Each structure stands twice: as structure tokens, then as C-alpha cells.
Amino acid sequence: MCFEADGSYKDDLKQYSGEVLEKNGISSQTAEREILWLADEGNTVACKLYADLLFYQKIPRKHAYSGAFFLYLRSAGIAIDENGNWNCSRKAYPPAFWNVGYYLVNYRRESFLKECETIFEIERMTLEERLALATELSFACIREVEAAGAVNLIGRILLEAAENETIYEKVQPVLSEAAREGTEMTVCLKLPEVVEREHCRACADLFFEAAAEQGYVYACNNLALREADRILLASRDGASEEELQTMAKKYAGYLKRSADKYEPYAANRLGLYYLQGEIKGSTESTSIRAEIDFSLARDYFIKATVYPDRNSAWAYYNLIRYFYKDYTNDLDRLNEHMDRIRELNPEVYDLAMDL
């Protein structure tokens, strides 16, 4: 399979910018209707944006995730035949390659796609096939546009390859080909020409770092998780308090880069770090002696509620639990925050009712 873009998307970008963005902005209803119309006309950029509107539930649909998937395929110029073969017309908007790859990695496993409706085109594939194809699509994206999301996705796949020999065997040829083409993709310049399985974890860090440098919040979160796991391991191995605090500052630094862009998970975790030195790894948590700052903790819990998702429920919960005096004379605020917890995450609401 070969995924490439013929460059026609640049004209589609100009059309979108001139007919939608400059006239109607980004998120007005008029702009969104214009995006739908342009997508119907075959504009690859508009197809991706239409898919985004479905994926993020900006337009309510019964089967929003499968609808978005097929729009991402259109945007990427990809058609899947009855035998399951993926063919690319090259009339493609490169960021959509990554969106399709994201589906292949996360379908029925992570994120909004964990419990989404059935998408038979993905169901018919093994996990190893999905991850190998997602790697190829992500590299196809960054050959044209070094999109941070695609760079981060490759990092995630590399971590899975490091843990699973079968996945590694499927993904390795794509990685090695990308390494040989490294001059076209700056993020690949540090890759070894042949990516052995023992290289995968270190290579994942290269991709996470590259995505984080572009400000991609989920890469920052991945790096914070990596540091947390290192802290837990170092603590078990008897590292000194000074060593642990140095590592903890690095952990907090990655979270801060994400939290300052209003990513709720990172902001809530950073709040807990400043509140009680809590550090959460992949499978367990620990607390270390950190620079406790209750004011900063409150600020980051609040920041976790500015652009809310399910993780914001925990931030509201932590505000009520640890800063209860703020609610003593403000029952309206307490009721409002309890309502927000119930809307965002009912499981956290049950815990909050016991406070």
C-alpha cells in the first residue's frame, strides 16, 4: 500500500479559507453549514472538518463515529474494496491520514472509540494489521505535514511494539523504511536504520518529545506518565530523595505544558501534585516530598474545569473535597459544581455525594 497526497489539498485549503474561514470564522453555525456544503462538493479539507464535527459531537448523529470514519477516509482519498484492500487516490488532505490511523489504533480500545458502534472495515482486521497500517498512515501524514498528533501516535505504537513481539514484526518494516527516508521527516533523523525491538521504547520517546515540542498536550501527558513510572521504579530501587525530587520536577514540568493549555487530565494531576506530592504512574501511584503549594493546586483544579471533559469531574471533586471552605457560604456554587460532576462522570458523582 502507498499513501500519498498529490498536492491538490492546497487548493482545497485556499477554497476553505476564502469561502468559510475569512467570511464566517471557525465555529459559527453558518461556517459549519458551509463546511458541510464544501464536503459535499468534494473539498478534502471540508471532509475532514465535517468528520471532526461528528467525532466531537458538535453535530448529533446516531452513528457519529462510523460517520466520521468514512468522512476521514474520503478526506484521505482512501477507498476500501469488498476484499478489504485499501486504495489511495492521492487526492488527499494529509492530516486525514492520521485521523484514520487514530481510528485503527483506538477502535474498541481507548478514547471516545472504546465503546463506539461497530465499524466492520476495522473489525475485519487483526490488531497487528491495524497498528502496522496506522504507522504507515501516520508517516504518510508527516511526510507532508509534520502533524504532532501523527508523531504522537507513532510513539504510542512503538510502545506497543516494545511489549509485543507479534506487533513489532508487523510494524518493523514500516519503521525501517521511514528511517531510511528520514531526510523527508525531521522526526525520523535520529531513528536507527533498522529499528530493532529493543530500540522501540527509546524511539517512542523521540516521537513523544518531538510532538511535545510542537505543544501537543497528549504527548506531554505521555511523557509525564513515563517520568512517573521511572519515579516509581527509582523509589523501589532506593533512589535518594534528591534524585526523586529532580525527577518529580520533570514530571510536573510535562504536566504543566499540557495543563497550561487547559487539558483537564494534566491540570487535575498537577493539582494533586501541588496539593500532596502525588504522582500517578501506569499502574500505581506514590507521593513524594514536593513543593506543596495549596494556591497552585486550587488554580490547576480550576483550570481543569475550563474546557471540561470526564476528567474535569475529578477536578470539581477535588475542589469540593480539599477546598470545602470555599463552599461554606456559597451553596449555589456547590450545587452547580455537583451538577457538573453528575453530567461529566456519574461515577465520580457517587463519590462526591459521600463527602
C-alpha positions in Angstrom: 0.0 0.0 0.0 1.2 3.5 -0.7 -0.4 6.6 0.8 0.5 9.9 -0.8 -1.1 13.3 -1.4 -0.9 14.9 -4.9 -0.9 18.4 -3.5 -4.4 19.3 -4.6 -5.3 19.8 -1.0 -3.5 23.1 -1.1 -6.2 24.4 -3.4 -8.9 22.9 -1.1 -7.3 24.8 1.8 -7.4 28.1 -0.1 -11.1 27.4 -1.0 -12.0 26.7 2.6 -10.1 29.7 3.9 -11.7 32.1 1.3 -15.2 30.8 1.4 -15.6 29.8 5.1 -12.9 30.9 7.5 -12.4 34.5 6.3 -16.1 35.1 5.9 -17.7 33.2 8.7 -15.0 32.4 11.3 -14.5 28.9 12.7 -17.4 27.8 14.9 -20.4 29.8 13.8 -23.4 27.8 12.5 -23.0 29.5 9.2 -19.4 28.3 9.0 -20.4 24.8 9.9 -23.1 24.6 7.3 -20.6 25.9 4.7 -18.2 23.1 5.7 -20.9 20.5 5.1 -21.7 22.0 1.7 -18.0 22.1 0.7 -17.6 18.5 1.8 -20.5 17.5 -0.5 -18.6 19.3 -3.3 -15.6 17.1 -2.7 -13.3 19.5 -0.8 -10.9 17.2 1.1 -10.3 19.8 3.9 -14.0 20.3 4.5 -14.5 16.5 4.6 -12.0 16.3 7.5 -13.7 19.2 9.3 -17.1 17.7 8.8 -15.8 14.5 10.3 -14.4 16.4 13.2 -17.8 17.9 13.8 -19.3 14.4 14.0 -16.5 12.9 16.0 -16.6 15.6 18.7 -20.4 15.5 18.8 -20.9 19.1 17.5 -23.5 17.6 15.2 -25.7 15.0 16.9 -25.9 11.7 14.9 -27.0 8.2 15.9 -23.8 6.6 14.4 -21.5 9.6 14.7 -18.2 7.7 15.0 -18.7 5.5 12.0 -20.0 8.5 10.0 -16.8 10.4 10.9 -14.6 7.5 10.0 -15.9 7.3 6.4 -15.6 11.1 6.1 -11.9 10.8 7.2 -11.5 8.1 4.6 -12.9 10.4 1.9 -10.6 13.3 3.1 -7.6 10.9 2.8 -8.7 9.7 -0.6 -9.0 6.2 0.6 -11.4 3.6 -0.7 -11.8 0.1 0.9 -13.0 -2.6 -1.6 -15.0 -5.7 -0.8 -11.9 -7.7 -0.2 -10.6 -5.4 2.4 -7.9 -3.8 0.2 -7.1 -0.1 1.0 -6.6 2.0 -2.1 -5.5 5.7 -2.2 -6.4 8.0 -5.0 -3.7 10.6 -3.9 -6.4 13.3 -3.8 -5.9 13.5 -0.1 -5.7 16.0 2.8 -2.6 14.6 4.7 -3.9 15.3 8.3 -6.8 12.8 7.5 -4.2 10.0 7.1 -3.5 10.5 10.8 -7.2 10.6 11.7 -7.8 7.2 10.0 -4.7 5.9 11.8 -6.1 7.1 15.1 -9.2 5.0 14.5 -7.2 1.9 13.7 -5.2 2.3 17.0 -8.1 3.3 19.3 -11.1 1.5 18.0 -12.7 -0.5 20.8 -9.6 0.1 22.9 -9.2 3.8 24.0 -10.7 7.3 24.0 -14.2 8.0 22.5 -13.9 5.0 20.4 -13.7 2.5 23.2 -17.4 1.8 23.2 -18.4 3.1 19.8 -20.7 1.4 17.2 -19.3 -1.4 15.1 -17.2 -0.4 12.1 -16.9 -3.6 10.0 -14.0 -2.3 7.9 -11.9 -2.2 11.1 -13.4 -5.3 12.7 -12.2 -7.5 9.8 -8.5 -6.6 10.6 -6.3 -8.0 13.3 -4.8 -5.7 15.9 -1.3 -6.2 14.4 -2.6 -5.3 10.9 -4.3 -2.2 12.3 -1.2 -0.9 14.1 1.0 -1.5 11.1 -1.4 0.3 8.8 -1.8 3.1 11.3 2.0 3.5 11.4 2.1 3.7 7.6 -0.7 6.3 7.5 1.0 8.4 10.2 4.2 8.5 8.3 2.3 9.4 5.2 0.8 12.4 7.1 4.1 13.7 8.4 5.8 13.4 5.0 3.6 16.3 4.0 2.7 18.0 7.3 4.7 17.0 10.5 1.5 17.0 12.5 2.0 16.5 16.2 -0.9 14.1 16.5 0.6 11.7 13.9 4.0 12.0 15.6 2.5 11.1 19.0 0.5 8.2 17.5 3.7 6.6 16.2 5.2 6.9 19.7 2.2 5.1 21.1 2.5 2.3 18.5 6.2 2.0 19.3 5.5 1.4 22.9 3.1 -1.4 22.0 5.7 -2.9 19.7 8.2 -2.8 22.5 5.9 -5.0 24.6 4.5 -7.4 21.9 6.7 -9.4 19.5 3.9 -10.0 17.0 3.0 -6.3 16.8 6.7 -5.5 16.4 7.1 -7.9 13.5 4.2 -6.2 11.6 5.3 -2.7 12.4 9.1 -3.1 12.0 9.3 -2.9 8.1 7.3 0.4 8.1 9.6 1.8 10.8 12.8 0.8 9.0 11.5 2.2 5.7 10.7 5.5 7.4 14.2 5.6 9.0 15.7 5.3 5.5 13.6 8.2 4.4 14.5 10.2 7.4 15.6 13.3 5.5 12.0 13.9 4.5 10.8 13.7 8.1 12.9 15.5 10.6 11.5 13.5 13.5 13.0 10.3 11.9 16.5 11.6 11.6 17.5 10.1 15.0 16.0 6.7 14.2 18.4 3.8 13.7 18.3 2.5 10.1 17.0 -0.9 11.3 14.6 -0.4 14.3 15.2 -3.5 16.5 12.6 -4.3 19.1 14.9 -3.2 21.9 15.1 0.2 20.3 11.3 0.7 20.3 10.9 2.2 23.8 13.7 4.8 23.2 12.3 5.6 19.8 8.9 6.2 21.3 10.4 8.8 23.5 11.9 10.5 20.4 8.4 10.8 18.9 6.8 11.9 22.1 9.4 14.6 22.6 9.0 15.8 19.1 5.2 16.0 19.5 5.6 17.7 22.8 7.9 20.3 21.3 5.0 21.2 19.0 2.8 21.7 22.0 0.8 18.5 21.6 -0.8 18.0 25.0 -1.3 14.3 24.8 2.4 13.8 24.1 3.2 15.9 27.2 0.9 13.6 29.1 2.6 10.5 27.7 6.0 11.9 28.8 4.7 12.7 32.3 3.5 9.1 32.6 6.9 7.9 31.5 8.5 10.0 34.2 6.0 8.8 36.8 6.9 5.2 36.0 10.6 6.0 36.3 10.0 7.6 39.7 8.1 4.6 40.9 10.9 2.3 39.8 13.6 4.5 41.2 11.8 4.7 44.5 11.7 0.9 44.7 15.4 0.8 43.9 16.3 3.1 46.7 17.0 6.3 44.9 17.8 9.3 47.1 15.2 12.0 48.0 17.2 14.5 45.9 17.1 12.2 42.9 13.4 11.6 43.2 12.7 15.4 43.6 14.7 16.1 40.4 12.6 13.5 38.5 9.4 14.8 40.1 10.1 18.3 38.8 10.5 16.9 35.3 7.1 15.1 35.7 5.4 18.3 36.9 7.0 20.2 34.0 5.5 17.9 31.4 2.1 18.2 33.1 2.4 22.0 33.2 3.0 22.2 29.5 -0.3 20.3 29.0 -2.3 21.8 31.8 -1.5 25.4 30.8 -3.3 24.6 27.6 -6.4 23.6 29.6 -6.1 19.8 29.2 -8.2 18.5 32.1 -6.3 15.3 32.9 -3.0 17.1 33.2 -4.4 20.0 35.1 -6.1 17.8 37.7 -2.9 15.6 38.1 -0.8 18.7 38.6 -3.3 20.0 41.2 -2.8 16.7 43.1 1.0 17.0 42.8 1.0 20.5 44.3 -1.6 19.5 46.9 0.1 16.4 48.3 3.0 15.4 46.1 1.0 12.7 44.4 2.5 11.1 41.3 0.4 8.6 39.2 2.1 6.0 37.0 0.7 3.4 34.7 -0.5 1.0 37.4 0.1 2.7 40.7 0.7 6.0 42.5 3.1 7.3 45.1 3.6 10.5 47.0 7.0 12.2 47.5 8.1 15.3 49.3 7.4 18.1 46.8 7.0 21.8 46.8 3.5 21.8 48.3 1.5 24.9 47.2 -2.2 24.9 48.0 -2.8 28.0 46.0 -1.3 26.5 42.8 -3.2 23.3 43.5 -6.5 25.2 43.6 -5.6 27.1 40.4 -4.9 23.9 38.5 -8.0 22.2 39.7 -10.0 25.2 38.4 -8.0 25.2 35.2 -9.1 21.6 34.7 -12.7 22.7 34.5 -12.3 25.5 31.9 -12.5 23.2 28.9 -14.3 20.2 30.5 -14.3 16.5 29.8 -14.8 13.5 32.0 -11.5 14.2 33.9 -12.9 17.6 34.9 -15.3 15.8 37.2 -12.3 14.7 39.3 -11.1 18.4 39.5 -14.5 19.5 40.8 -14.5 16.7 43.2 -11.0 17.7 44.5 -12.1 21.3 44.8 -15.0 20.3 47.0 -13.0 17.8 49.0 -9.9 19.8 49.7 -11.1 23.4 49.5 -14.5 22.9 51.2 -14.2 26.2 53.0 -14.7 27.9 49.6 -18.2 26.5 49.5 -19.3 27.1 53.1 -21.1 30.4 52.3 -21.8 29.6 48.7 -24.3 26.8 48.4 -25.2 27.8 44.8 -21.7 27.2 43.7 -21.6 23.8 45.5 -24.8 22.8 43.8 -23.5 24.0 40.4 -20.3 22.0 40.8 -22.1 18.9 41.9 -24.4 19.2 38.9 -21.3 19.4 36.6 -19.8 16.3 38.2 -23.1 14.4 37.6 -23.1 15.5 33.9 -19.4 14.7 33.3 -18.9 11.5 35.2 -21.7 9.8 37.2 -19.2 7.5 39.0 -17.4 10.5 40.5 -20.8 12.0 41.5 -21.5 9.0 43.7 -18.2 9.5 45.4 -18.9 13.3 45.8 -22.2 12.5 47.5 -20.3 10.8 50.3 -18.1 13.9 51.1 
